[in-house]
Amino acid sequence: MPHTTPTTSKRSIATRIALVVATTIAFILLTSLLDGNDGVSASQLLSQPAYPLANAIPGVLLAWLLLALTRRTLLSFGLAYLAQAVMYGVNALKVANLGTPLLPADFRMAGQLQKGGIHVLGSYLPHSPWPYLATLGGIALIVAMWRFEPPLFARRTSGKRIVTGSLLAATLATLLVGVPGWGNLYNGRKLWLEPWSAAATTSHSGLVSSLVMFHLQDRRTKLKADPSAVSNLLASTGDAVRARMQKPVDGGTALPDIVVIQSESFFDPSIMHGYENANLTPNLTRLEAEGMSGPLHVPTFGGGTIRTEFEVLTGLSLRYFSNMQFPYLQLSDKVVPSMVRTLRSHGYETIAIHGNDPTFWNRNTAFKALGFDRFVSQSAFPANAAMDGKYMADSAMTDEILAQLKDSGPPQFLFAISLEAHGPYDVTPKDVAARDAIPVPAAVDAKDRVEVQNYLYHMQHADQQLGRLAELLAKRSRPTLLLFYGDHLPGLNGAYHATGFVNGQDMLGQAGTWLLVDPRNPGQAQRVDMASWMLPGLLLERAGIHDDAYYALTQVLAPSLATLTRAPGAAPVLEDAQQKQFDSEMASVAVLRMKGKLDKLLPANLLPASTTVAKQDDNEDQGGMAASAAMGIHR
């Protein structure tokens, strides 16, 4: 046996340490290369080392932990780097389709993949084989390292390996759970944090650092309400709120049926250069002359439907809940104050309709909390329901709405969520000739041209179904209010960059559209700026329901606050002094409303006849939703 001297032993230890140090440095440099942002590039290691180092620390900790477990250096750093590469790939897909980078809340979506989400989210995966081949190559390389790389140290280390591994695991765990101590490094003073813009933060600080900073920010953000702010707001708006609560009911005392259409990715293309005079939404244009309509400011872009949906159903602005990125995935209360509950308290039967898996976006659970009596989801639609492209056609949704509406019994509230125009827009539709006949501005390149045509093809179907539904509702014996709106603009980023918008703002700053009409009794055209969280107050007011002070307040504040609702990453609106005051005070109102505590601060003349609207006993919902496990309710 070869004789091992203390000198050779020390050299062996030094060599192993040097290998780990060199691999760590290489990992940091390769992480900078993978990130690609100038703020964390390798050149910054000398001028501002905190940026690239902070961006690499989570990956380094993971690699060191794997090293303690596997005893193989290249394998451990390779696994950690592959995990990073996959995350960066997902981030690139999100940026390409939605215009914003990954946020901590996005990781909640992993649980949606097994709940019908793979059908929708899987559509955004790249169609090219190269990313998958690269991933398989990386996996093959890691398998080879596992088999052929010699261990760096012995299996038994007198407990040192266990202690080291435990310390590394504990350190990584503190980062994952957001222990505040990490804020000494990951903060806006040491790194670059723009709380209102994940895109700006990521471009300066790197993707990993931005994820950690937003995670720490969410963990320490506690929603607090200032009762004095609520009192101040009510003091300045109380008379106007009372006036709205005392409005007479139009058209008699019968409560109308209400149909709300949340139209997937719908917007009027005339806001884009090249489509100013195209008239691609003739039914919307015709109905706008018969009722209320205007720009709709929503809290999302390209995706995140449930953000707009949550605001419309609750009347709560996500602007005041900064840590709630995906509300249906983050709701913990069994009862949430909503327009649905207000309507139920007035005798309405409340029904949600959506031709998709009911568990996607956690709607089956969220709709119970919001107060829906029934959820007509994909399984309850006819087996031969029409499809177009990848998803159920809007015509099938209209058919289901008509099937659910009754000519007798209690008034009905139907909330229908369309799906046909959902992205991505690279799936061939049913009528290719009709798609190809749609004009596209010359500035749009060949790839983006097809996506624009696919989107407009489906969007025009939404417009056609809007016209069809309005005509049929006009013939009903019962009065019906029809609210139609788009949840967000589609993610046609390339086309937007090529053409630009008529108002000169970027794609994140664009408003969508909304429409409220009484098809039986056309009125005069009214053009009003609204935010999605203000629509329920307007709808209730038009239906003759005036006994909820919170919704009346949203209407009083609408002219001042509507334009403040923006998609994440959009440039903030410059606020005047009154807007800032109203905005600040409304934040406290919203938090108390969400917690069911607002009524306690309302003066007696602003309280509804029954204060059960905002916070009802959980037992009530045992009957309404019958705690149905599947909620795949049949007709």
C-alpha positions in Angstrom: 0.0 0.0 0.0 1.2 3.5 -0.8 2.3 5.4 2.2 0.2 8.6 2.9 2.2 11.3 4.7 0.6 14.3 6.5 1.9 16.5 3.7 0.2 14.5 0.9 -3.0 14.4 3.0 -2.9 18.2 3.3 -2.3 18.5 -0.5 -5.3 16.2 -1.1 -7.5 18.4 1.1 -6.3 21.6 -0.5 -6.9 20.1 -4.0 -10.5 19.2 -3.1 -11.1 22.6 -1.6 -9.7 24.2 -4.7 -11.9 22.1 -6.9 -15.0 23.2 -5.0 -14.0 26.9 -5.0 -13.2 26.8 -8.7 -16.5 25.1 -9.5 -18.4 27.6 -7.3 -16.8 30.5 -9.2 -17.6 28.9 -12.5 -21.2 28.5 -11.3 -21.5 32.2 -10.4 -20.1 33.2 -13.8 -22.4 30.8 -15.7 -25.4 32.0 -13.7 -24.6 35.6 -14.8 -24.4 34.3 -18.4 -27.7 32.5 -18.0 -29.4 35.5 -16.6 -28.2 37.8 -19.3 -29.1 41.1 -17.6 -26.4 43.7 -17.5 -26.8 44.3 -13.8 -25.5 40.9 -12.9 -23.1 40.3 -15.8 -19.6 38.8 -15.0 -18.1 42.3 -15.6 -20.0 43.5 -12.5 -18.0 41.2 -10.2 -15.4 43.9 -9.8 -17.6 47.1 -9.9 -20.6 45.9 -7.9 -20.0 42.3 -6.8 -23.1 42.1 -4.6 -25.3 41.9 -7.6 -24.0 38.8 -9.4 -23.1 37.1 -6.1 -26.6 37.6 -4.6 -28.2 36.3 -7.8 -26.1 33.1 -7.6 -26.2 32.5 -3.8 -29.4 30.4 -3.8 -28.1 28.1 -6.6 -24.7 27.8 -4.8 -26.4 26.8 -1.6 -28.4 24.2 -3.4 -25.2 22.9 -5.1 -23.3 22.7 -1.8 -26.2 20.8 -0.2 -26.2 18.4 -3.1 -22.5 18.0 -2.8 -22.9 17.0 0.9 -25.5 14.4 -0.2 -23.9 13.0 -3.3 -20.2 13.6 -2.6 -19.8 14.5 -6.3 -18.8 18.1 -7.3 -19.7 18.2 -11.0 -22.9 16.3 -10.5 -24.1 18.6 -7.7 -23.3 21.8 -9.5 -24.7 20.4 -12.7 -28.0 19.5 -11.0 -28.3 23.0 -9.4 -27.5 24.6 -12.7 -30.0 22.5 -14.6 -32.7 23.5 -12.1 -31.8 27.1 -12.7 -31.8 26.7 -16.4 -35.4 25.3 -16.3 -36.5 28.2 -14.2 -35.0 30.7 -16.5 -36.6 28.9 -19.5 -40.0 29.2 -17.8 -39.3 32.9 -17.1 -38.5 33.4 -20.8 -41.8 31.9 -21.8 -43.7 34.1 -19.4 -41.9 37.2 -20.6 -42.6 36.3 -24.2 -46.3 35.7 -23.7 -47.3 37.9 -20.8 -44.6 40.6 -20.8 -43.6 40.1 -17.1 -41.0 38.0 -15.4 -41.6 35.3 -12.8 -42.9 36.3 -9.4 -43.0 34.2 -6.2 -46.7 33.6 -6.6 -46.2 32.0 -10.0 -44.8 28.9 -8.2 -48.3 28.3 -6.9 -49.2 27.4 -10.4 -47.3 24.2 -10.2 -50.2 22.7 -8.3 -52.5 23.7 -11.1 -50.8 21.4 -13.6 -52.6 18.4 -12.1 -55.9 20.3 -12.0 -56.6 20.8 -15.7 -53.9 23.4 -16.0 -51.7 21.4 -18.3 -54.3 21.8 -21.1 -54.1 25.6 -20.9 -50.6 26.2 -19.5 -49.0 23.5 -21.7 -50.1 25.4 -24.7 -47.3 28.0 -24.0 -44.5 25.4 -24.1 -42.1 25.9 -27.1 -43.0 23.9 -30.2 -39.3 23.6 -31.3 -37.6 20.4 -30.3 -34.3 22.1 -29.3 -35.2 23.1 -25.7 -36.4 19.6 -25.0 -33.3 18.1 -26.6 -31.1 20.4 -24.6 -32.9 19.4 -21.4 -32.5 15.7 -22.2 -28.8 16.3 -23.0 -28.4 17.9 -19.6 -30.1 15.0 -17.9 -27.9 12.5 -19.8 -24.8 14.4 -18.7 -25.9 14.4 -15.1 -26.6 10.6 -15.2 -23.0 10.2 -16.6 -21.6 12.3 -13.8 -23.5 10.2 -11.3 -22.0 7.0 -12.7 -18.5 8.0 -13.6 -17.5 10.9 -11.4 -15.4 9.7 -8.4 -16.6 10.9 -4.9 -14.8 13.9 -3.6 -14.6 12.5 -0.1 -15.3 9.3 1.8 -18.8 8.2 2.7 -18.1 8.2 6.4 -16.7 11.5 7.8 -17.2 11.1 11.5 -20.4 13.1 11.4 -18.9 16.1 9.6 -20.9 15.4 6.4 -24.2 15.2 8.4 -23.5 18.4 10.3 -22.5 20.3 7.2 -25.4 19.0 5.2 -27.9 19.9 8.0 -26.5 23.5 8.2 -26.7 24.0 4.5 -30.3 22.6 4.4 -31.3 24.8 7.3 -29.7 27.9 5.6 -31.5 27.1 2.3 -34.7 26.6 4.1 -34.5 30.0 5.8 -34.2 31.5 2.4 -37.2 29.6 1.0 -39.5 30.5 3.8 -38.4 34.1 3.8 -36.7 34.6 7.1 -36.3 38.4 7.5 -32.5 38.2 8.1 -32.0 37.6 4.4 -33.3 41.2 3.9 -29.9 42.5 5.0 -28.6 41.4 1.6 -31.8 41.2 -0.6 -33.1 44.7 -0.2 -33.5 47.9 -2.2 -30.5 49.6 -0.6 -28.0 46.9 -1.4 -29.6 45.7 -4.6 -32.1 47.3 -7.0 -35.8 46.9 -6.0 -38.7 48.6 -7.7 -41.7 47.2 -5.9 -44.1 48.3 -8.6 -42.2 46.7 -11.4 -40.8 43.1 -11.4 -39.4 43.7 -14.9 -37.3 46.7 -13.9 -36.1 44.9 -10.7 -35.1 41.8 -12.7 -33.2 43.7 -15.3 -31.1 45.4 -12.7 -30.8 42.7 -10.0 -31.2 39.4 -11.9 -34.1 37.0 -11.9 -33.1 35.0 -8.8 -32.4 38.1 -6.7 -35.7 39.7 -7.8 -37.6 36.5 -6.8 -36.0 36.5 -3.4 -36.7 40.2 -2.8 -40.3 40.0 -3.8 -40.7 36.9 -1.7 -39.3 38.7 1.3 -41.4 41.7 0.6 -44.6 39.5 0.4 -43.6 37.8 3.7 -43.3 41.0 5.6 -46.2 42.8 4.0 -49.0 42.8 6.5 -52.3 44.3 5.5 -53.2 46.9 8.0 -56.2 49.2 8.0 -56.3 52.7 9.6 -59.8 53.3 11.0 -59.2 57.1 10.9 -58.5 56.9 7.2 -61.9 55.2 6.7 -63.6 57.9 8.8 -61.9 60.6 6.8 -63.0 59.1 3.5 -66.6 58.6 4.7 -66.6 62.2 6.0 -65.7 63.6 2.6 -67.8 61.2 0.5 -70.7 60.3 2.9 -73.3 62.6 1.3 -72.5 61.4 -2.2 -72.6 57.7 -1.0 -76.0 58.3 0.7 -77.4 59.9 -2.5 -76.4 56.9 -4.5 -77.9 54.5 -1.9 -81.3 56.4 -2.2 -81.6 56.3 -6.0 -85.0 55.1 -7.2 -85.3 51.8 -9.0 -85.5 52.3 -12.8 -88.3 50.5 -14.7 -90.4 49.4 -11.8 -89.6 47.2 -8.8 -88.9 43.8 -10.5 -85.3 42.8 -10.2 -83.8 42.0 -13.6 -81.9 38.9 -14.5 -78.2 39.7 -14.9 -75.8 38.1 -17.4 -72.1 38.9 -17.2 -69.7 37.8 -19.9 -66.0 37.8 -19.1 -64.7 37.6 -22.6 -61.2 36.0 -22.8 -58.6 38.5 -24.0 -61.2 40.7 -25.7 -60.3 44.3 -26.7 -61.1 46.6 -29.5 -58.2 46.5 -32.0 -58.9 50.1 -33.1 -56.6 51.3 -30.3 -53.7 49.8 -32.4 -52.1 51.7 -35.3 -53.3 50.1 -38.5 -56.7 49.2 -37.1 -58.1 52.6 -36.3 -60.9 52.3 -38.9 -61.1 48.5 -39.3 -64.5 48.1 -37.5 -63.6 44.5 -36.4 -66.2 44.7 -33.5 -69.5 45.8 -35.2 -71.7 44.3 -32.5 -69.8 46.0 -29.7 -69.9 49.3 -31.6 -73.7 49.0 -32.2 -74.4 48.2 -28.6 -72.2 50.9 -27.3 -74.7 53.4 -28.8 -77.4 51.8 -26.7 -75.8 51.8 -23.2 -72.8 52.5 -21.1 -69.3 51.6 -22.2 -65.7 52.8 -22.2 -62.1 51.9 -21.4 -61.7 49.3 -18.7 -58.5 49.4 -16.6 -57.6 45.9 -15.4 -54.8 44.6 -13.1 -53.2 42.3 -15.5 -51.9 41.8 -19.1 -51.8 38.9 -21.4 -52.9 36.4 -18.7 -53.8 36.2 -15.1 -57.5 36.1 -15.8 -58.5 35.5 -12.2 -57.0 38.9 -11.2 -59.6 40.8 -13.2 -62.3 38.1 -12.4 -61.7 38.5 -8.7 -62.0 42.3 -8.9 -65.2 42.1 -10.8 -66.8 39.6 -8.5 -65.7 41.2 -5.3 -65.3 44.9 -6.0 -62.0 44.7 -4.3 -58.9 46.3 -6.0 -55.8 44.1 -6.0 -53.9 47.4 -5.9 -54.6 47.3 -2.2 -53.4 43.7 -1.8 -49.9 43.8 -3.2 -49.1 40.3 -1.9 -52.1 38.7 -3.6 -50.9 37.9 -7.2 -53.2 35.0 -7.8 -56.2 35.6 -5.5 -58.1 32.3 -6.0 -54.9 30.4 -5.1 -54.3 32.5 -2.0 -57.8 32.8 -0.5 -58.1 31.1 2.9 -61.5 32.5 4.0 -64.5 30.3 3.5 -66.7 33.3 3.0 -65.5 36.3 0.9 -67.6 39.5 0.5 -68.7 39.8 -3.1 -71.3 41.0 -5.5 -72.5 37.4 -5.7 -73.4 37.4 -2.0 -75.1 40.8 -2.3 -77.3 39.4 -5.1 -78.1 36.2 -3.2 -79.2 38.4 -0.2 -81.8 39.9 -2.7 -83.1 36.5 -3.7 -81.0 35.9 -6.8 -80.0 32.4 -7.9 -76.3 32.7 -8.7 -74.6 30.5 -11.4 -71.1 30.5 -12.8 -70.5 29.0 -16.3 -67.2 28.0 -17.7 -66.4 25.4 -20.3 -63.1 24.2 -18.7 -61.9 22.1 -15.8 -63.5 23.5 -12.6 -60.4 23.0 -10.6 -58.2 25.1 -12.8 -57.3 28.4 -11.0 -59.0 26.8 -8.0 -62.3 28.1 -9.2 -64.3 25.3 -7.6 -63.2 26.3 -4.2 -63.1 30.0 -4.8 -66.6 30.1 -6.2 -67.9 28.5 -3.0 -66.3 31.3 -1.0 -67.6 34.0 -3.3 -71.2 32.6 -2.8 -72.2 31.0 -6.1 -75.1 28.5 -5.8 -73.9 26.5 -8.8 -70.9 26.1 -11.1 -71.7 24.8 -14.6 -68.3 23.6 -15.7 -67.0 21.5 -18.6 -68.5 18.2 -17.6 -72.0 19.7 -17.5 -71.8 21.1 -21.1 -73.2 18.9 -23.9 -70.8 16.3 -25.2 -70.9 17.8 -28.6 -70.3 21.3 -27.5 -68.6 23.2 -30.4 -64.9 23.7 -30.3 -62.8 26.1 -32.4 -59.0 26.0 -32.3 -57.8 24.6 -28.9 -60.7 25.5 -26.8 -64.5 25.5 -26.5 -66.2 27.9 -28.9 -67.9 31.0 -27.6 -71.1 29.8 -29.4 -71.2 26.9 -27.0 -71.0 29.2 -24.0 -73.9 31.3 -25.4 -75.9 28.1 -25.9 -75.3 27.2 -22.2 -76.3 30.7 -21.0 -79.6 30.5 -22.8 -80.2 27.0 -21.5 -79.6 28.2 -17.9 -81.9 31.3 -18.1 -85.5 30.6 -16.9 -88.7 32.5 -17.6 -90.0 32.0 -14.1 -88.8 31.7 -10.6 -86.3 34.0 -8.7 -84.1 36.4 -10.6 -80.9 34.9 -11.9 -77.3 36.1 -12.0 -75.2 34.3 -14.6 -71.5 34.8 -14.7 -70.0 33.3 -17.9 -66.3 32.9 -18.6 -65.3 32.4 -22.2 -62.3 30.5 -23.4 -62.2 30.5 -27.2 -59.8 33.4 -27.6 -57.3 32.2 -25.0 -53.7 32.1 -26.1 -51.3 31.1 -27.3 -52.3 32.1 -30.8 -50.4 29.5 -32.9 -53.1 26.9 -33.0 -54.9 26.6 -36.4 -58.6 27.5 -36.1 -61.5 25.7 -37.7 -62.0 28.1 -40.7 -58.5 28.7 -42.1 -59.8 30.7 -45.1 -61.7 33.1 -42.8 -58.6 33.5 -40.6 -56.3 34.2 -43.6 -58.7 36.9 -44.9 -58.2 39.1 -41.9 -56.0 42.1 -42.7 -52.8 42.7 -40.7 -50.7 45.9 -40.7 -47.6 45.6 -42.9 -45.3 46.4 -40.0 -46.1 43.0 -38.4 -43.7 40.2 -39.4 -44.7 36.8 -40.8 -44.7 34.9 -37.5 -46.6 37.6 -35.5 -49.0 38.1 -38.5 -50.4 34.6 -38.1 -50.8 35.0 -34.4 -52.7 38.3 -34.9 -55.0 36.7 -37.4 -55.7 33.7 -35.1 -56.5 36.1 -32.3 -58.7 38.4 -34.4 -60.5 35.3 -35.8 -61.6 34.2 -32.3 -62.1 37.8 -31.0 -64.6 38.4 -33.9 -66.5 35.3 -32.8 -66.8 36.8 -29.3 -68.2 39.9 -30.9 -70.7 37.9 -33.0 -71.8 36.0 -29.9 -72.2 39.3 -28.0 -74.6 40.5 -30.8 -76.4 37.1 -30.8 -76.9 37.1 -27.1 -78.1 40.7 -26.9 -80.7 40.0 -29.6 -82.1 37.0 -27.9 -82.2 38.7 -24.5 -84.1 41.6 -26.0 -86.9 39.1 -26.9 -87.2 37.7 -23.4 -90.3 38.3 -21.3 -88.2 39.1 -18.3 -85.9 42.1 -18.1 -82.2 41.3 -18.4 -79.0 43.4 -17.9 -76.0 42.4 -20.0 -72.5 43.3 -18.8 -69.7 42.4 -21.2 -66.0 43.0 -20.7 -62.5 41.7 -21.7 -60.4 40.4 -18.9 -57.1 41.7 -20.4 -55.3 42.3 -23.7 -53.9 39.3 -25.5 -50.2 38.7 -25.3 -49.4 39.8 -28.9 -46.2 41.4 -27.8 -44.4 41.3 -31.2 -47.3 42.9 -33.0 -47.7 45.6 -30.4 -44.0 46.5 -30.6 -44.3 46.6 -34.4 -47.4 48.8 -34.7 -47.7 50.8 -31.4 -50.8 52.2 -30.0 -52.9 55.2 -30.9 -52.5 56.8 -27.5 -48.7 56.5 -27.6 -48.5 54.4 -24.4 -46.9 50.9 -24.3 -48.8 47.6 -24.2 -48.9 47.4 -20.4 -50.6 50.8 -20.1 -53.5 50.0 -22.4 -57.1 49.7 -21.2 -59.6 47.1 -22.4 -63.3 47.6 -23.0 -66.6 47.1 -21.1 -70.2 47.4 -22.0 -73.5 47.5 -20.0 -76.8 47.4 -21.7 -80.5 46.6 -21.2 -81.2 44.8 -24.5 -85.0 45.3 -24.1 -84.8 49.0 -23.4 -81.9 50.6 -25.3 -80.7 53.8 -23.8 -78.4 56.7 -24.7 -74.7 56.1 -25.2 -72.6 57.0 -22.2 -68.8 56.8 -22.3 -67.2 56.2 -18.9 -63.7 55.2 -17.7 -64.0 52.3 -15.3 -61.7 49.9 -13.4 -62.7 46.3 -13.2 -63.2 46.5 -9.4 -65.8 49.3 -10.0 -68.0 47.3 -12.3 -70.0 45.4 -9.6 -71.1 48.6 -8.0 -72.3 50.0 -11.3 -74.1 46.8 -12.1 -75.9 46.6 -8.8 -76.9 50.2 -9.1 -78.4 49.6 -12.6 -80.2 46.6 -11.2 -81.9 48.7 -8.5 -79.9 47.4 -5.6 -78.6 50.3 -3.5 -78.2 49.0 0.0 -74.4 48.3 0.1 -72.5 51.4 1.0 -69.2 49.9 -0.1 -70.3 49.4 -3.7 -71.9 52.9 -3.6 -68.5 54.3 -2.5 -66.7 52.7 -5.4 -69.1 54.6 -7.8 -68.4 57.9 -6.0 -64.7 57.4 -6.3 -64.7 55.9 -9.8 -63.9 59.2 -11.6 -60.9 59.8 -9.4 -59.4 56.2 -9.0 -60.4 54.3 -12.2 -57.2 55.1 -14.1 -54.9 54.0 -11.3 -55.6 50.3 -11.9 -52.7 49.0 -14.0 -51.1 45.7 -15.1 -48.0 44.6 -13.1 -45.0 46.4 -14.6 -46.9 49.2 -16.1 -45.6 52.7 -15.5 -47.5 54.2 -12.6 -50.0 57.0 -13.1 -49.0 60.4 -11.8 -51.6 61.2 -9.1 -52.8 64.6 -8.0 -53.2 65.4 -4.3 -56.9 64.3 -4.1 -56.2 61.0 -5.9 -53.4 60.2 -3.5 -55.6 60.9 -0.5 -58.5 58.9 -1.9 -56.2 56.1 -2.9 -54.5 55.9 0.5 -57.8 56.0 2.4 -59.5 53.4 0.1 -56.7 51.0 0.9 -57.9 50.8 4.5 -61.5 50.5 3.4 -60.6 47.5 1.1 -58.7 45.7 3.8 -61.6 46.0 6.3 -64.0 45.0 3.6 -62.0 41.9 2.9 -61.9 41.0 6.6 -65.7 41.6 7.0 -65.1 44.4 9.4 -66.1 47.5 7.4 -69.7 47.6 8.5 -68.6 48.2 12.1 -67.2 51.5 11.1 -70.1 52.6 9.0 -72.6 55.2 10.4 -76.1 53.8 10.9 -77.5 55.6 7.8 -75.1 53.8 5.6 -75.7 50.3 6.9 -77.8 47.9 4.8 -81.0 46.5 6.2 -79.2 43.3 6.9 -75.5 43.3 7.6 -75.2 39.7 6.5 -74.1 40.7 3.0 -70.5 41.2 3.8 -69.9 38.3 6.2 -72.5 35.5 6.3 -72.5 32.5 8.5 -70.6 29.6 7.0 -73.6 27.4 7.6 -75.6 29.2 4.9 -73.3 27.8 2.3 -73.9 24.3 3.4 -77.2 24.6 1.4 -76.3 27.0 -1.4 -73.3 25.0 -2.7 -74.2 21.8 -0.8 -70.4 21.4 -0.2 -70.4 19.6 -3.5 -67.0 18.0 -3.9 -66.8 18.2 -7.7 -69.1 21.2 -8.4 -69.6 19.8 -11.8 -73.3 20.8 -11.5 -75.8 19.6 -14.0 -78.7 21.4 -15.4 
